[in-house]
C-alpha cells in the first residue's frame, strides 16, 4: 500500500459537479469517502513459544507480523543483552534454523546482516512469518533455561524484534507439554494469550514455565502473584514476608506504582551451596535460588534481601530512570554513570526497608555495613575507581561474577547512599533524608519523562539539604576521595574500628568431595601456582597432619608459622606426591561497627531513624 499523500488527490482532478452543488460540500463528501485509506492499521506482532516435551532444552518460536506497511525489506534482531543485566550476552548465538515466509507459505529470502540482525526481503507482503529454534541451557535470570520440570525464559533472549517497530503492540501464546503452564506479569485475554503494548513491555515480563504453584494475594487492592515450582512448606510465612515488604515500600514511596506484580522463585538446578540471583522488571521479578529448601525458609536473611532489592526496583530503575535509560539500545552497551544510584542505593534500601519492616534486626543492619566496609577497606580499587567510572566499566566484566568487578558499585553505592542519607539529615536536623530525595525525584522525573541526570540528583539533594552538595558528589561519586566514614557514622551514634588481621595462604581453593579435599583452583601468582601442584589433586596431609575436611585444613593452617616451609602430601591418579611450599602472609583489615554507648539526643534520633534500636 502506498502511503497517503495529499498531493495525490487534488480537487482539480475531480469530475465536474452538478450545477448549484456547493464545492465545499463536495470536498467534504470526498474526504469522508476516503477515510478508510487515512486510517491505516498499525502493524502488530504475534509470538508463539513451543516447548515440545519436559527436559527438552530447545524451544521453537514463531513470530507473525501483521499489517506491514508495504516495505520491500524487513530487519529483525535479537537483543545483545537483557535490560537490568549489564553484560553483553550475544543471545543470538543460541538461535538456529531461522526461516521467513509470506502468508501463502512461500519462503522469503533471508540474509544475516550482523551477529544479531537479519534482513527479510518481503516485497510488499502485509504479513511475514518467522520461525526459529533456541537453545535454552543457561540458567540465569537474564537468559533461557529449560529443565525436566520447569524452565525460565528471558524475553530479550527469546523474542526477535523489528528495530523500527518496538512500539508495535504484541501478543504471546504458549504451546507447552501436558501439565505445564506459563506465568508472567502481563494481562491475559480469554483466549489465553498475553498482551503487551510494545516489544519493550513484552520483554520486561519474565517467563516461568512448568509444573508451577501459584499463590495469589492482594496488597492494597493490587493483585500479587507468588510463583514457585512446588507448594512451600510455610505458605503463610512466605505470604507474610512478601506482604510486609510490599507494605513497607508502599508506605515509604507513597503507594504502589503498578497494577499487578509477580514474584517468581525458581530454584537453581543441581546446586547445593547458597546462591541467590534476581532481576528486576516493571511488574515483577525473577529470583533464582539455591539450595532448593530455601523456599521453606522465607525468613532467611539473604532471601529477604534479594526479594526487597528487586522489589524496590519497581520504583528505582523501572520508573525512576537515568536519562540514558529513557530509550534502551538493545544492540549494544547502554552506558550510564548512574548505576551506583540505580543499584547501590537500591541495595541500601533493601537493608533499610527490611529493618524498617522489622524483618531483620539492628544487628543485621550493622553487619551489612560492617561487611561492606571491610570489602572497601581491603579493595585498592575503592581509592582508584570512582563510582561513576565503575558504573560505566561494568560492561567490561558484566555482573555474572562480582569477583571480576574492580569496584562493586552495589556495595560502595550502598555505603555512599547511607552517607548521603546521613549528610542530608545532619544538615536538616533530621528533618529530611534520602527518603525525601527518592520521593521528590519520582515526582520530578515520572516514567513518561526523559529521566534524571547526575546534576538533577545533586540539585534535588542540595535543595532538600538547604545547602550546595556539589562538592560532596564531586568528591565521593565522581571522585575517589576517602569516604568520611567515621565522621558520618558518629553523626548517627555509631562507631567503627579497623584492625589488621594476618593469615597464611597457599594460593589454592579446596572443595570437599567423596574422595577427599580436592584442589579445584590454583592462583598462578601464588606459592601453589609456582609449585608442582595441579588442579584435581587430592590433599592428604599438611605439615604431617592428616586433613579430611575444610575444618581440618583450617585448624592445621592456624598452627603454621610465617616464612616457614611446609610439606604437603597430595594424591594424584592414586599416587602420592609431596610438595614443599612456603605459605604467603596475607594482611587484611577487619572493620567493626557498633552503636555508641551514650549517644547525644541528636545522635540517637538519627540512629533510630536509620536503623532503629
PLY file of the C-alpha trace (Angstrom):
ply
format ascii 1.0
element vertex 613
property float x
property float y
property float z
element edge 612
property int vertex1
property int vertex2
end_header
0.00 0.00 0.00
1.39 3.36 -0.97
1.49 5.96 1.79
-1.27 8.56 1.66
-0.28 11.85 0.04
-2.49 14.95 -0.15
-0.93 15.83 -3.49
-2.35 12.63 -5.00
-5.93 13.83 -4.50
-6.30 17.34 -5.82
-9.71 18.98 -6.23
-8.97 19.85 -9.85
-8.88 16.17 -10.77
-12.47 15.55 -9.58
-15.35 15.04 -12.01
-17.45 18.14 -12.76
-20.01 18.74 -10.03
-23.73 19.21 -10.81
-24.82 22.79 -11.26
-25.55 24.54 -7.99
-23.78 21.84 -5.88
-21.55 23.58 -3.33
-17.89 22.79 -3.89
-17.23 22.78 -0.14
-19.86 20.07 0.37
-18.44 18.03 -2.46
-14.98 18.19 -0.89
-16.47 17.14 2.49
-18.09 14.03 0.97
-14.85 13.29 -0.88
-12.81 13.28 2.30
-15.38 11.15 4.11
-15.28 8.67 1.28
-11.51 8.28 1.59
-11.48 7.93 5.38
-10.64 4.18 5.24
-7.44 4.99 3.35
-6.42 7.51 6.00
-6.92 5.05 8.89
-4.04 2.69 8.09
-3.89 -0.22 10.52
-0.83 -0.29 12.78
1.40 -3.34 12.48
1.07 -5.90 15.25
3.22 -8.86 16.24
2.07 -12.27 17.48
4.58 -14.61 19.13
4.12 -18.28 19.93
6.54 -20.26 22.09
6.51 -24.04 21.76
8.22 -26.45 24.16
7.76 -29.98 22.88
8.48 -32.11 25.94
9.74 -31.87 29.54
13.52 -31.95 29.57
13.82 -30.65 26.02
16.36 -27.82 26.13
15.22 -26.36 22.84
12.25 -24.06 22.27
10.62 -23.20 18.97
9.47 -19.63 18.34
7.03 -18.32 15.76
6.78 -14.59 15.10
3.98 -13.30 12.86
3.97 -9.65 11.82
0.63 -8.34 10.56
-0.31 -5.16 8.66
3.14 -4.38 7.34
3.39 -1.11 5.51
4.43 -2.32 2.06
8.15 -2.15 2.68
10.48 -4.10 0.43
12.73 -5.36 3.22
12.28 -6.03 6.92
15.03 -6.19 9.53
14.67 -8.37 12.62
17.13 -8.70 15.50
17.69 -10.34 18.86
18.98 -8.09 21.68
22.63 -8.35 22.62
21.81 -8.03 26.32
18.96 -8.26 28.80
17.90 -4.93 30.36
18.81 -4.91 34.04
21.80 -7.21 33.49
24.62 -5.02 32.28
26.53 -7.55 30.23
26.77 -8.30 26.52
25.49 -11.87 26.27
25.04 -12.15 22.49
21.75 -14.02 22.78
21.76 -14.66 19.03
24.41 -17.35 19.44
21.65 -19.60 20.81
19.31 -19.02 17.82
19.21 -21.52 14.96
17.18 -22.52 11.88
15.67 -19.09 11.23
13.24 -19.05 8.29
10.83 -16.49 6.84
7.71 -16.90 4.71
4.70 -14.98 3.49
1.05 -15.69 4.37
0.83 -18.09 1.42
3.59 -20.25 2.85
6.11 -19.26 0.19
9.64 -18.77 1.59
11.11 -15.29 1.68
14.77 -14.51 1.08
16.62 -14.09 4.39
20.15 -12.79 4.88
22.19 -12.20 8.04
23.41 -8.61 8.36
25.47 -8.88 11.54
25.83 -11.18 14.54
22.26 -10.49 15.73
20.35 -8.94 12.80
18.73 -10.47 9.72
17.08 -8.86 6.68
13.97 -10.35 5.09
13.08 -9.45 1.50
9.32 -9.27 1.95
8.46 -7.50 -1.35
5.44 -5.64 -0.06
3.90 -8.55 1.86
1.43 -7.40 4.51
2.18 -10.44 6.68
5.55 -12.05 7.40
6.03 -15.23 9.46
9.41 -16.08 11.03
10.25 -19.36 12.75
13.39 -20.35 14.64
14.77 -22.52 17.38
16.50 -21.54 20.63
18.94 -23.48 22.75
17.90 -22.93 26.38
20.75 -24.24 28.52
21.94 -21.27 30.61
20.11 -20.94 33.91
20.43 -17.31 34.82
17.86 -14.57 35.33
18.98 -12.90 32.09
18.94 -16.00 29.88
16.95 -19.10 28.88
16.90 -22.48 30.57
14.58 -25.48 30.32
14.63 -28.44 32.68
12.58 -31.59 33.17
10.02 -29.95 35.48
10.22 -26.21 34.87
12.05 -23.55 32.93
12.60 -19.83 32.60
12.76 -17.58 29.57
14.00 -14.02 29.32
12.12 -12.06 26.69
15.24 -10.32 25.39
16.96 -13.69 24.92
13.90 -15.25 23.28
11.91 -12.89 21.06
13.11 -11.26 17.85
12.10 -7.65 17.28
11.83 -5.16 14.42
14.26 -2.32 15.24
11.89 0.40 13.98
8.81 -1.45 15.30
9.50 -1.75 19.03
6.36 0.35 19.64
4.08 -2.14 17.85
1.58 -3.99 20.09
2.30 -7.66 20.65
0.68 -10.87 21.87
2.30 -14.02 23.22
0.87 -17.54 23.35
2.35 -20.84 24.52
2.21 -24.46 23.39
3.55 -26.43 26.36
3.83 -30.07 27.46
0.79 -31.54 29.19
0.58 -30.42 32.80
2.81 -27.39 32.19
1.66 -23.80 32.44
3.13 -20.36 31.90
3.30 -17.50 34.39
4.27 -13.93 33.53
3.17 -10.47 34.70
1.19 -9.40 31.64
-2.56 -9.06 31.00
-4.11 -12.31 29.77
-7.07 -12.49 27.40
-9.86 -15.03 27.29
-8.04 -16.95 24.55
-5.10 -17.40 26.99
-2.83 -15.08 25.02
-0.84 -12.41 26.83
-0.80 -8.83 25.57
1.80 -6.07 25.66
1.60 -2.52 24.40
5.06 -2.75 22.85
8.07 -5.02 22.41
9.80 -3.30 25.34
6.83 -4.04 27.60
6.76 -7.62 26.36
10.40 -8.40 27.19
10.02 -6.65 30.55
7.97 -9.63 31.75
9.92 -12.68 32.98
8.50 -16.01 31.81
8.23 -19.05 34.06
7.01 -22.34 32.59
6.49 -25.80 34.02
4.53 -27.53 36.74
4.10 -24.38 38.77
2.45 -23.49 42.04
0.85 -20.08 42.32
-0.15 -18.17 45.44
-2.39 -15.18 44.69
-2.81 -12.45 47.29
-3.95 -8.83 47.33
-2.00 -5.96 48.84
-3.59 -2.52 48.83
-6.12 -3.75 46.29
-3.38 -4.78 43.86
-3.14 -8.44 42.77
0.17 -10.01 43.77
1.23 -13.45 42.50
3.92 -15.63 44.06
5.01 -18.35 41.64
7.08 -21.36 42.76
7.91 -24.81 41.44
6.18 -26.62 44.31
3.98 -25.75 47.29
6.10 -24.12 50.02
6.01 -25.78 53.44
5.26 -22.43 55.08
2.96 -20.59 52.64
1.69 -18.30 55.40
5.26 -17.31 56.29
6.13 -16.65 52.64
2.96 -14.62 52.17
3.64 -12.62 55.34
7.23 -11.81 54.34
6.25 -10.70 50.83
3.26 -8.69 52.07
5.35 -6.94 54.73
7.97 -5.96 52.16
5.33 -4.59 49.79
3.56 -2.63 52.53
6.83 -1.16 53.82
7.91 0.26 50.48
4.39 1.40 49.64
4.42 3.46 52.86
7.88 4.77 52.11
7.19 5.80 48.50
3.56 6.86 48.81
1.71 3.94 47.20
2.31 1.17 44.67
3.29 2.18 41.11
1.88 -0.87 39.33
-1.49 -2.54 38.70
-0.20 -6.08 39.27
3.08 -7.69 40.37
4.56 -11.18 40.23
7.34 -12.77 42.30
8.84 -15.80 40.55
11.02 -18.03 42.76
12.70 -20.76 40.69
15.48 -22.90 42.18
18.86 -23.37 40.54
19.04 -26.94 39.28
21.55 -29.27 40.92
23.12 -26.66 43.18
23.52 -27.08 46.92
25.57 -24.05 48.02
23.57 -20.96 48.97
23.17 -18.69 45.97
20.57 -16.11 45.03
20.23 -14.11 41.83
17.46 -11.70 40.90
16.46 -9.45 38.01
14.04 -6.56 38.18
11.11 -5.95 35.87
8.44 -3.26 35.85
5.73 -5.54 37.21
7.62 -8.49 38.57
10.90 -10.14 39.38
12.54 -13.49 38.71
14.68 -14.83 41.56
16.80 -17.96 41.22
17.97 -19.54 44.45
19.81 -22.48 45.99
19.58 -24.71 47.88
16.10 -25.76 46.91
14.79 -25.84 50.51
15.34 -22.09 50.89
11.75 -21.87 49.64
10.68 -23.23 53.03
12.71 -20.61 54.93
11.17 -17.28 53.90
12.76 -15.53 56.89
16.31 -16.31 55.68
18.18 -13.02 55.59
19.65 -13.32 52.09
16.28 -14.45 50.70
14.68 -11.34 52.19
17.43 -9.02 50.95
17.22 -10.19 47.33
13.41 -10.00 47.40
13.48 -6.49 48.87
16.19 -5.30 46.46
14.37 -6.48 43.35
11.03 -5.18 44.57
12.38 -1.67 45.31
13.48 -1.57 41.68
9.78 -1.18 40.85
10.50 2.44 41.73
14.24 2.95 41.37
15.27 1.95 37.79
11.98 0.73 36.35
10.14 4.02 36.83
12.72 6.43 38.20
15.33 6.05 35.48
18.64 7.60 34.47
18.22 9.66 31.33
20.26 7.14 29.38
17.57 4.54 30.11
14.76 6.59 28.58
15.38 4.82 25.27
17.09 1.44 25.61
19.61 0.44 22.99
19.30 -3.31 22.64
22.01 -3.94 20.07
24.96 -2.63 22.10
26.03 -1.41 25.53
23.93 1.24 27.26
26.33 3.36 29.27
25.31 5.41 32.28
27.36 6.74 35.22
24.31 6.29 37.46
24.39 2.55 38.23
25.72 3.37 41.70
22.39 5.14 42.31
20.26 2.62 40.42
21.79 -0.43 42.11
23.81 0.75 45.11
21.10 2.98 46.57
18.60 0.18 45.89
20.81 -2.15 47.93
20.82 0.41 50.74
17.03 0.50 50.65
16.86 -3.30 50.66
18.53 -3.33 54.08
16.83 -0.20 55.38
13.45 -1.37 54.21
13.83 -4.76 55.86
14.94 -3.11 59.09
12.02 -0.70 58.93
9.70 -3.65 58.35
11.09 -5.47 61.36
12.17 -8.42 59.22
15.82 -8.06 60.24
17.41 -6.80 63.45
19.51 -3.70 64.10
22.46 -6.06 64.46
21.76 -7.43 60.96
21.78 -3.89 59.57
25.05 -3.14 61.37
26.57 -6.34 59.99
25.66 -5.30 56.45
27.51 -2.03 56.99
30.47 -3.80 58.62
30.93 -6.40 55.88
30.67 -3.76 53.16
33.20 -1.50 54.87
35.54 -4.49 55.25
35.25 -5.11 51.50
36.08 -1.47 50.73
38.95 -1.37 53.22
40.63 -4.33 51.50
39.95 -3.32 47.90
42.59 -0.97 46.43
40.16 -0.07 43.63
37.97 1.72 46.19
40.51 4.54 46.21
41.30 4.37 42.49
37.98 3.93 40.67
35.08 6.34 41.14
31.51 5.18 41.45
30.67 6.93 38.18
33.54 5.16 36.41
32.64 1.79 37.94
29.09 2.23 36.64
30.37 2.52 33.10
33.16 -0.04 33.41
30.77 -2.81 34.44
30.28 -3.63 30.75
33.87 -4.87 30.63
33.21 -7.62 33.16
29.44 -7.98 33.35
27.56 -8.81 36.53
27.72 -12.62 36.36
30.55 -12.63 38.92
31.16 -9.69 41.20
34.60 -11.11 41.96
35.64 -9.92 38.47
34.48 -6.34 39.02
37.31 -3.99 40.12
34.88 -1.95 42.22
31.46 -3.26 43.16
29.15 -0.26 42.76
26.43 -2.22 44.55
28.43 -2.30 47.77
30.15 1.08 47.59
26.88 2.58 46.33
25.18 1.12 49.42
27.65 2.93 51.69
27.52 6.20 49.73
23.72 6.03 49.86
23.96 5.69 53.65
26.42 8.60 53.84
24.20 10.78 51.64
21.24 9.99 53.89
23.30 10.97 56.94
24.56 14.12 55.21
21.08 15.40 54.36
19.71 14.51 57.81
22.66 16.15 59.57
22.23 19.38 57.61
18.48 19.48 58.29
18.50 18.35 61.93
16.99 15.02 60.84
14.02 16.76 59.21
14.78 15.40 55.72
16.71 12.49 54.31
17.22 10.17 51.37
13.56 9.10 51.55
12.58 12.66 50.64
15.10 12.67 47.80
13.66 9.47 46.32
10.08 10.72 46.53
10.97 14.10 45.04
12.86 12.53 42.15
9.86 10.29 41.48
7.65 13.38 41.26
10.10 15.34 39.11
11.01 12.50 36.77
7.96 10.22 36.30
8.15 7.23 33.93
6.97 9.23 30.94
9.77 11.80 31.41
13.24 11.71 29.88
14.73 10.54 33.17
17.16 12.21 35.55
20.74 13.30 35.03
23.58 13.28 37.55
23.17 17.03 38.05
19.46 16.52 38.80
20.33 14.31 41.77
22.78 16.94 43.01
20.31 19.80 42.58
17.46 17.95 44.31
19.65 16.75 47.18
21.06 20.28 47.63
17.60 21.79 47.73
16.46 19.31 50.36
19.61 19.80 52.43
19.37 23.58 52.20
22.99 23.80 51.07
25.08 23.07 47.98
26.17 19.41 47.86
28.00 19.62 44.52
31.40 19.32 46.22
30.19 16.26 48.17
29.15 14.49 44.97
32.31 15.55 43.16
34.48 14.03 45.89
32.63 10.80 46.65
30.72 9.91 43.46
32.71 11.42 40.61
35.99 11.27 42.52
37.89 8.83 44.69
38.34 10.83 47.90
38.40 8.79 51.09
34.86 8.45 52.38
34.11 10.36 55.62
33.07 7.16 57.35
33.99 7.84 60.97
32.50 11.35 60.92
29.28 10.23 59.25
28.80 7.20 61.48
29.44 9.37 64.53
26.58 11.62 63.45
24.25 8.62 63.70
25.65 7.50 67.03
27.78 4.70 65.59
31.48 3.95 65.77
33.84 1.94 63.57
37.20 0.34 64.23
39.53 -1.20 61.63
42.06 -3.76 62.85
44.69 -5.62 60.78
44.42 -9.40 60.54
47.18 -11.72 59.35
46.60 -15.11 57.76
48.61 -17.61 55.77
47.63 -18.64 52.28
48.99 -21.29 49.90
47.06 -19.91 46.93
44.64 -22.74 46.19
40.94 -23.35 46.68
39.65 -26.60 48.17
36.35 -28.41 47.73
35.13 -31.35 49.79
34.37 -34.38 47.61
33.63 -38.05 48.40
37.26 -38.80 47.55
38.59 -36.11 49.88
39.67 -32.46 49.72
40.19 -31.62 46.06
42.28 -28.68 44.87
39.82 -27.08 42.45
41.56 -23.79 41.67
45.14 -22.55 41.85
46.21 -18.90 41.71
49.11 -18.82 39.22
50.74 -15.93 41.12
50.92 -17.78 44.42
53.14 -20.33 46.16
50.86 -23.11 44.89
50.96 -21.69 41.38
54.76 -21.82 41.36
54.81 -25.41 42.65
54.09 -28.81 41.10
50.55 -28.87 42.45
47.77 -29.32 39.91
44.05 -28.75 39.96
42.39 -32.08 40.70
44.99 -33.17 43.25
43.54 -34.59 46.49
45.10 -33.01 49.58
46.03 -35.64 52.21
48.41 -34.06 54.75
49.73 -30.62 55.71
52.87 -30.45 57.89
52.49 -34.15 58.54
48.93 -33.83 59.85
46.05 -35.52 58.01
43.34 -33.28 56.56
39.99 -34.82 55.64
37.79 -31.72 55.74
38.00 -27.98 55.28
37.77 -27.65 59.07
40.84 -29.90 59.42
42.73 -27.77 56.91
41.80 -24.51 58.68
42.88 -25.95 62.03
46.29 -27.01 60.72
46.74 -23.70 58.86
46.24 -21.77 62.10
49.24 -23.56 63.68
51.74 -22.76 60.91
54.47 -20.14 61.21
55.04 -17.32 58.67
58.04 -17.66 56.34
58.43 -21.37 57.22
58.33 -24.06 54.53
55.67 -26.75 54.88
55.36 -30.19 53.29
52.03 -31.08 51.67
51.10 -34.56 50.51
48.58 -34.94 47.70
47.18 -37.89 45.79
47.32 -37.67 42.00
45.93 -40.53 39.96
46.12 -42.68 43.11
49.83 -41.94 43.54
51.16 -39.87 46.47
53.17 -36.73 45.77
54.94 -34.49 48.30
55.35 -30.77 47.63
57.13 -28.18 49.79
55.56 -24.72 49.98
56.12 -21.56 51.99
52.67 -20.02 52.61
52.18 -16.38 51.74
51.41 -13.93 54.54
48.18 -12.04 53.81
47.30 -8.95 55.87
43.75 -7.61 55.71
41.70 -5.10 57.61
38.70 -6.22 59.63
36.16 -3.49 60.31
33.94 -3.49 63.38
30.80 -1.32 63.58
28.53 -0.74 66.54
26.38 1.81 68.38
27.95 4.34 70.74
27.01 3.58 74.37
25.98 7.13 75.32
24.77 8.97 72.23
23.60 12.57 72.30
19.88 13.15 71.67
20.69 14.20 68.08
22.81 11.11 67.50
20.18 8.81 68.93
17.39 10.41 66.89
19.35 9.92 63.66
20.33 6.37 64.60
16.73 5.43 65.35
15.61 6.98 62.05
18.11 4.94 60.04
18.39 1.57 61.79
16.22 1.58 64.91
17.42 0.50 68.33
0 1
1 2
2 3
3 4
4 5
5 6
6 7
7 8
8 9
9 10
10 11
11 12
12 13
13 14
14 15
15 16
16 17
17 18
18 19
19 20
20 21
21 22
22 23
23 24
24 25
25 26
26 27
27 28
28 29
29 30
30 31
31 32
32 33
33 34
34 35
35 36
36 37
37 38
38 39
39 40
40 41
41 42
42 43
43 44
44 45
45 46
46 47
47 48
48 49
49 50
50 51
51 52
52 53
53 54
54 55
55 56
56 57
57 58
58 59
59 60
60 61
61 62
62 63
63 64
64 65
65 66
66 67
67 68
68 69
69 70
70 71
71 72
72 73
73 74
74 75
75 76
76 77
77 78
78 79
79 80
80 81
81 82
82 83
83 84
84 85
85 86
86 87
87 88
88 89
89 90
90 91
91 92
92 93
93 94
94 95
95 96
96 97
97 98
98 99
99 100
100 101
101 102
102 103
103 104
104 105
105 106
106 107
107 108
108 109
109 110
110 111
111 112
112 113
113 114
114 115
115 116
116 117
117 118
118 119
119 120
120 121
121 122
122 123
123 124
124 125
125 126
126 127
127 128
128 129
129 130
130 131
131 132
132 133
133 134
134 135
135 136
136 137
137 138
138 139
139 140
140 141
141 142
142 143
143 144
144 145
145 146
146 147
147 148
148 149
149 150
150 151
151 152
152 153
153 154
154 155
155 156
156 157
157 158
158 159
159 160
160 161
161 162
162 163
163 164
164 165
165 166
166 167
167 168
168 169
169 170
170 171
171 172
172 173
173 174
174 175
175 176
176 177
177 178
178 179
179 180
180 181
181 182
182 183
183 184
184 185
185 186
186 187
187 188
188 189
189 190
190 191
191 192
192 193
193 194
194 195
195 196
196 197
197 198
198 199
199 200
200 201
201 202
202 203
203 204
204 205
205 206
206 207
207 208
208 209
209 210
210 211
211 212
212 213
213 214
214 215
215 216
216 217
217 218
218 219
219 220
220 221
221 222
222 223
223 224
224 225
225 226
226 227
227 228
228 229
229 230
230 231
231 232
232 233
233 234
234 235
235 236
236 237
237 238
238 239
239 240
240 241
241 242
242 243
243 244
244 245
245 246
246 247
247 248
248 249
249 250
250 251
251 252
252 253
253 254
254 255
255 256
256 257
257 258
258 259
259 260
260 261
261 262
262 263
263 264
264 265
265 266
266 267
267 268
268 269
269 270
270 271
271 272
272 273
273 274
274 275
275 276
276 277
277 278
278 279
279 280
280 281
281 282
282 283
283 284
284 285
285 286
286 287
287 288
288 289
289 290
290 291
291 292
292 293
293 294
294 295
295 296
296 297
297 298
298 299
299 300
300 301
301 302
302 303
303 304
304 305
305 306
306 307
307 308
308 309
309 310
310 311
311 312
312 313
313 314
314 315
315 316
316 317
317 318
318 319
319 320
320 321
321 322
322 323
323 324
324 325
325 326
326 327
327 328
328 329
329 330
330 331
331 332
332 333
333 334
334 335
335 336
336 337
337 338
338 339
339 340
340 341
341 342
342 343
343 344
344 345
345 346
346 347
347 348
348 349
349 350
350 351
351 352
352 353
353 354
354 355
355 356
356 357
357 358
358 359
359 360
360 361
361 362
362 363
363 364
364 365
365 366
366 367
367 368
368 369
369 370
370 371
371 372
372 373
373 374
374 375
375 376
376 377
377 378
378 379
379 380
380 381
381 382
382 383
383 384
384 385
385 386
386 387
387 388
388 389
389 390
390 391
391 392
392 393
393 394
394 395
395 396
396 397
397 398
398 399
399 400
400 401
401 402
402 403
403 404
404 405
405 406
406 407
407 408
408 409
409 410
410 411
411 412
412 413
413 414
414 415
415 416
416 417
417 418
418 419
419 420
420 421
421 422
422 423
423 424
424 425
425 426
426 427
427 428
428 429
429 430
430 431
431 432
432 433
433 434
434 435
435 436
436 437
437 438
438 439
439 440
440 441
441 442
442 443
443 444
444 445
445 446
446 447
447 448
448 449
449 450
450 451
451 452
452 453
453 454
454 455
455 456
456 457
457 458
458 459
459 460
460 461
461 462
462 463
463 464
464 465
465 466
466 467
467 468
468 469
469 470
470 471
471 472
472 473
473 474
474 475
475 476
476 477
477 478
478 479
479 480
480 481
481 482
482 483
483 484
484 485
485 486
486 487
487 488
488 489
489 490
490 491
491 492
492 493
493 494
494 495
495 496
496 497
497 498
498 499
499 500
500 501
501 502
502 503
503 504
504 505
505 506
506 507
507 508
508 509
509 510
510 511
511 512
512 513
513 514
514 515
515 516
516 517
517 518
518 519
519 520
520 521
521 522
522 523
523 524
524 525
525 526
526 527
527 528
528 529
529 530
530 531
531 532
532 533
533 534
534 535
535 536
536 537
537 538
538 539
539 540
540 541
541 542
542 543
543 544
544 545
545 546
546 547
547 548
548 549
549 550
550 551
551 552
552 553
553 554
554 555
555 556
556 557
557 558
558 559
559 560
560 561
561 562
562 563
563 564
564 565
565 566
566 567
567 568
568 569
569 570
570 571
571 572
572 573
573 574
574 575
575 576
576 577
577 578
578 579
579 580
580 581
581 582
582 583
583 584
584 585
585 586
586 587
587 588
588 589
589 590
590 591
591 592
592 593
593 594
594 595
595 596
596 597
597 598
598 599
599 600
600 601
601 602
602 603
603 604
604 605
605 606
606 607
607 608
608 609
609 610
610 611
611 612
